[in-house]
Amino acid sequence: MKAIITVVGGDKVGIIAKVSAFLAEHSINIDDITQTILSGNFVMMMMVNLDKSDISIDEARRLLTDEGHALGVEVNLMSEKVFSAMHRI
C-alpha cells in the first residue's frame, strides 16, 4: 500500500531525521520525497510504501501525528488512493 505523508510547520533542525527514523523503525519505505521552505515554513511531502510495515496505516497515522506534535509541526498521512481522489480535477 502506498501513502502520502505531509509535514508542515516552522523550520527546525531534525524534522526530516525524526520522521525518517520513525519510518525506518516500522519498515516503511520512502519511495519519493520533496521538501522546501515556503514563506518561512518547512513543507515536506513523501510517497511511502507500507507493504512491509509492522504497523497499520491507522496506527502509523496516529503515531506520526504524535511525533509531529512533539516536533511542533503538523504531520498527516493518507492512502495514495484517497490523496489522488481528493486532488483529481
Secondary structure, DSSP 8 states (H G I E B T S, - for coil): -EEEEEEEEE--TTHHHHHHHHHHHTT-EEEEEEEEEETTEEEEEEEEE-TT-SS-HHHHHHHHHHHHHHHTEEEEEEEHHHHHHHT--
